[in-house]
Amino acid sequence: MVGATDVHGCFEEPLPAAFADLDPAAAAAAVEDWVAHADVTFGDETKPFKLDPVPRVLSAAEWDPLAAGLGQRVRALDRFVADVYGRQRIVRDGVIPATAVATAEYFEPLMQQAVHEERRFITIAGLDCVRGPDGAFRVLEDNVRTPSGISYTTAARAAVTSHVPAPEGLQPLDGAFDALGAALLAAAPAGVDEPVVAILSDGPSNSAFWDHRTIAARLGVPLVRLADLRLKDGFLCARTDDGELRLDVVYRRTDEDRLGHPRGGLTPVAQLLLEPWSRGRLGLVNAFGTGVADDKLLHAHVEQMIRFYLDEEPMIESVRTYDLMEPGVLHRALDRLDELVIKPRAGHGGAGVVIGPRASEQERGAAADALRAAPAEYVIQEYSPLSVHPTVIDGRLEPRHVDLRPFVFYGVGEPYAMPGGLTRVALDEGEMIVNSSRNGGAKDTWVVA
């Protein structure tokens, strides 16, 4: 679907035809009531999920090539993770600098002692895509450590379509949990015919606990906490309502996702999961160490990964990202800070991000000082003005910036991209960081034949 360009130079996506005759305030109130009645929460158990009633609409002609490109990207990222904990061919061949891997926040050196390269590392991915003024989607960041939002996507669809007429040809999300379940089963160790799967959660303290509970209920698998687990004869076992079970697959959704503790030794999660995983007795979704592929500096090399591992040309582009440790890059970046985006290499949620074209001279000056002092701790990206979408604000439609988080399941065969995924929206005027920490919300995403 083609929209117009708004006065800020951002791609203006069209208002869905199904929404044209509806009262925005009434629709927003109805969706809010649905969310409250269904008790959909995010952040903690008392915060309702923020859902805008206006769905985003993509045609199948737009979605299909994007989905294919996302699947290609996940295949390459999966091989990259296996490689960096194995023979590191991509480093030895000079495609990616060794320091870029070794200094990644979520690189786990312990994995090099336990890795099996033939294993699947990335079973679930949530890739953040943005749409620029040319209408093309590009990948802004990769999320393969513990991407959350699958249940929120299906909840958004149920909430919106209960009050907004769905168009003919709308691709359903009915198969999302089936695809997730199949991917989890595929993560089981070889030779296990009927895998026992459990979801490992922190409990209500985790911001996405509603998502954890919903997935467990929909898949009919136990939801366990660390205190429920123990090792028995080298296998992982869990206390459940049905008695003690020997687990074959753990879908880990804990905030603690590191092997090594900052003060030394293994983290409590690693103490229980690492041994059975390394001995081939447990499947992990996603496996320890996958966070190396989330690194913002390594994002600069994903298109090279696709060529290196798959011998294919990338189907979708990354937002151009620069390594400030490469010769001359820092100097050139300092001359263009008013055109670029400065991001801390570590961190999440938009913390520390400086958007050059929208920053004050003082903010850019402080960013320049930080880059000169510690260039290895930052990356630079080309500024990609996010598209805007009609959104209900105080009962009326206003343009707000959006991105797209599609979900990709990689089980047996080719990766499967859930149709549309979750559109995230910045609810404050002019805000470019679409994150819950910045008053962000979500939209249903329709893919229409």
N, C-alpha and C positions, 0 to 999 in steps of 0.2 A: 504494500500500500504506500502511496506517495502523498506526503503532506506538503506544507509550505515551510518556508524559513521565517522564523519570527524576527522581531526587531533586534534581538540580541545575537543573531547569527546562528541560533540553535535550530535544529530540525524540529519542526512542529508536527507532531503526530496527530492524525485525524480523530475526531470524536466518533465513537462507534455509532452506527446508524440506529442500533437498538436503544440507545440512550437519548436520542434526539428529542423525544416527546415526554421524557420523564422529568419530574421535579427533582433537582439535585439535592435539595435539603431533605426531602422525604426519602429519597433513595439512601442517602447517608445515614439517616436515622434508622431505617429498616435494616441495613447491613450491620450497624452498630448493635442493634437489638439482637440480631442473629448471633453475632460473635459473643455477646454477653450470655445469651441463653445456652450456647454450646460450650461456654466456659473456655474459650480459646485464649490462652495467655502467652505472653513473651516478656522476659525480663525478670519477673518473679510471678508467684502464683496469684498476685492481686492485680497485675497490669494487663488489661485486655489487649489483644493483638490489634494493631492499628491497620485498618483495611479501608481503602478508598473504594467507593462503589462503582467508579467508572473503569471498566476493563480496557486493557490495551489489546489492540487487534493486529495480528500479523497474518498475512496471506500464506498459504502453503508454499507459494513460490518464493517467499522471503524466508520461511522457516526451514524448508528442506535443505538448502545448501548450508545454512548455518548449522543445522543439526549434524550434517555430514562432517563439516569442518571441526565441530566440537569433538565428535568421536575420534577423528584423526588425531587431534591434539591430545586427548586422553591416552590413546595408544602410545604415543611418543613419550609422554610424561611418565607413564608406567615403566617403559623400558629404561628411561633415564634414571629413575630411582633405583631399579635393580642394578644398573650399570655402575652407579657411583658407589654402591656398597659392594660391588664385585670387582671386576677387572679395570673399571674406569677407562674404557676404551675412548670415550669422548674427550677425556682429559689427555690421554696419551697421544691422541691424534691431533691435539692442538685446537680442537673446536671450541672448548670452553676452558678458561684459565683454572688451574688447580686451586688457586686462592679463592676463586668465586665459590667453589664447592666447599672447601674446608672452612670458610668463614660464614657460611650460611647458618642462621640462627638455629634451624631445626635439623642440621646435619648431625647424625648420631654415629660417632666413630665405632661404638660398640657393635653396631650392626655389621661391620665389616668382618667380624669374627663369627657371625651366625647366619649370614645371608645365603639364600639359595636363589640364584638368578632366574631360574625357570618359574619362580612363584609370581603370582599376581600381587602387586603392591597397592594399586589404586583400584578399588571396587566402586567407589562412589566419588564423584567430583561435582563441585558447584563452581562454575566459571563465570566471573563477572564480566558482562559484555556491555559496551556502550555504543550508541548510534550517533554518528557525527553528522554535520551539515550535508554531507554527500549521500546520506541515507544508508551507508554501509555500517554493518556491525563489526566491531573489533574487540578483542579480548583485553580488558584492562588489568585484571589480576586472575591468578589461578588459585583455587581453593580445593585442596585435596586431603588436608589433614583430618578435619572433622566438619565438613560442610553440613549446615543445618537448614531446614526449611521445607523438606518434602511434604510433611503433613500440613504445613501452613499453605502450601500451594493448593492442595486438595480442599482445604477448608475455605480458601478464598473462592474457589470455583463454586462450592456448594452455597456459600453466602451470597455471592453476586447473582448466580443464576436463579436463586429462589425469588429474586425481586426484579431482575432485568431479563427481558426475553432473550434467550440464546438464539443466535442465527442458525439457519440451516447450514450444515456442513462443519459445525464446530467439532474439532477433534476432541474426544473425551479424554479424561484422565483416569478412567476406570482401571487401566492396566498398570498404573504407576506402582502400586504396592505389589502386584504380581511380579513386575520387573525387579523391584527391590528384593523381594523374597528370593527370586531365582538367582540374583547376583550373590546374595548372602550364602545360599546353599552351594554355589559354585566355588566359594572360598574355602570349603572344607578340605581337609587333608586327603591325599590320594587314598583310595580304597575304602572310604567311608560311604556306605550306600544310603543311609538315612541320617544325615547330619542333625545333631541337636544344636540349635542356635539360641543365643541369649543376647540381649541388649544390656550393656554395662553403662550405668548412669550414676551421676553424683547424687541423684534425688532432687528434691525441690530447690536446692541451692543452685542448680544449673539453670541458666536463663532459658534454655530450650527444653525444659523438663516435660512440658505439654507434648512436644514433638516426640520425645522418647516414649511416653506413655501411649500415645496414639499409634505409633509404629508397632509397639509390642502387641497392642490389642488387635490391630488389623492383621498382623502376621500370625497371631496366636503363639507367640514365643514368650518366655519369661523375661521380665525386667528385673535385673539384679544390681546390687551395689557391691562395692569392694569387700565389705564385711561379710557378704554371702559366699565368697569364693575361698577355696583352699586347694592346695596341691595334694594329690594322692597318687603315689606310684608314678610320678612324672606326668600325670594328666591333670587338667583343670576341672574341678568339680564345683557345683553350686548348690546351695540350699534353696529350695523353692517350695511353693505350696504343695507340689506333687512329690515332695521328698528330694533326696539328693540326686542330681543329674551330672553325668560326665559330659562336658561340653566339647563340641567339635568346632564351633565357630563363635567368636565374640565380636559383636558390632560395638566397638568402643566409642562412647559418646561422653567420656569424662573430660573435664577441663584439664586435668593432669594428663599430658600426652608425651612426656619425656621419659627416656630411659634413665638418664643420669640425674641425680639430685645435685643442685648447685653446691651443696656442702659435702658432696662426695657420696659414693655408693649408689645403689639403684633406688628409684622411686618406688613407693608401695605398689603402683600399678605394674611396673616392670618386674618386681619381685615375684609376682604371681603369673604374669603372662609370658615373659620372655623365654623361660625354660621350655614350656610345652610348645611354644611357637618355633623356637630354634631347633627343636628335636623333631619337627614335622608332625606334631600331635595336635596342633590347634591352628585354625585359620583366624586371622585378625583382619577386621575391616575398620578403617584402613590400617595397614601394617605400621609398626613403629618406623619412624624415619621418613615417612612420605612427605613430611613438612618441608624437606629440602626442596621439593618442587614448587612450594608456595613462595619461595624466596623472591623478593622483588627484583633483585639483581639478576637472578637466573631467568626471570621472566624475559629479559632481553635476549635470551638465547633459544627460546622455545621453537622458533621457526627453523633455526639451525638443527635442533634436535629432530624435528620432523624429517628433514632432509637426511640426517645422519642415520637414524634408526630405521626409518620406513622407506627411504629412497623415493620420497614423494615431494611434490611442491605443496606448501601450506595452502589449504582451502580458505582459511580466514586469517587475517593479519592480527598481530599484537599491536596495541598502542605502542608506538616507538619508545623504547627505553634505552637509556645510556648508562654505561659503566664509567663512573667518574675516575677510576683508576687507570683507564686506558689513556695513552699519551695524547695530550692536547684537549681532551674532552672537558675537563674542569674549566680550562681557560675559555673555551668556546661557550660553555654553559653560563659562566658568569657574565658574559656579554649579552646573553639572551634571557635573563631571568624573568623579564616582563612578558615572555612568550611561553614559558615552560612551567611544569609542575614539579615541585621538590617534595620528595617523599623519604621519610626515614626508612632504611632498609628493613629494620625490624618494626614490630608494632602492628596494630590493626585498628579498625574503627575510625580511620581518618585522623587519628591523633598525630599532630606534628606536620600535617600536610600543608604546604603553602602553594596556592594556585596563583602563579605569577601575574597573569592578566587581571586578576581581581584583588591582588594584594596591594597594600599601601607601600610607598617608597621605604618607609621605616621597616615594614615586615620583610621586604625583599633584601634590605640591607642586613638585617639580622640573619636571614637565611644564607646570604653570601658569606658572612662571617663563619657560620656553622659549617658550610661546605669547605671553606679553606682550612678550618681546624681539623675536620675529620671527614674527608671525602669518601672514605671507605664505608661510612655509616649511612650514606644516602644514595638514592638513585634520582635520575632526572627523567621525566617523561614529557613527550610533546603534549601540549594542551589539546585536549579533545572535548570541545563543548558538548555536553550531554544533550540529547534531545529532550524536549518538554512535551508534556501530555496533559490534557484537560483533567483537572483534579478538583474535587469539591472542597472548598475552603470557606468556612462560615456561611454555608448554604448556597454558595454560587461557584460557578466554574472558573478556575484560575489555572494558568500554565505553571507546571512544576517540573523540575528536572527528574529524569528517571534513568535507571539502568536496568539490566536484565540478568537474573541469575538462573540459567538453565541447569538442570540436574542430569548427569550422565551416569548410567549404571553399566559397569563392565564386568560381566559374568562370563558365560560361555559364548563364543562367537564374537560378533562385532559389538561395540558399545551401543547402548540404547539411550537416546536423549528423550526425556520426558517432554511431551509437546508443550512448548511455551515456557514452562518454568514460572518463576516468581518475578514480577516486575517490582522493583523497589523504588520508592518515590520520596524525594525530599519535600517535606510539607511546609518548610519555611521559604518565603519568597527569596529567590536568588541563590539559595543554598545549592552547592554542587556536590556535596558529600551525602550520598543516600544511605545513611546508616542510622540505626535506632538510637545511637548515642547523640545524634544530631537531629532529633525529632523526625526520624524517618518512619515511613509506613510502607505499605505494600499494595499491589494491585493484582487482580486476576489477569492472566495473559491468555488470550484466545488465539488459537491457530485455526483459521477457517479455510476450507477447501475453496 
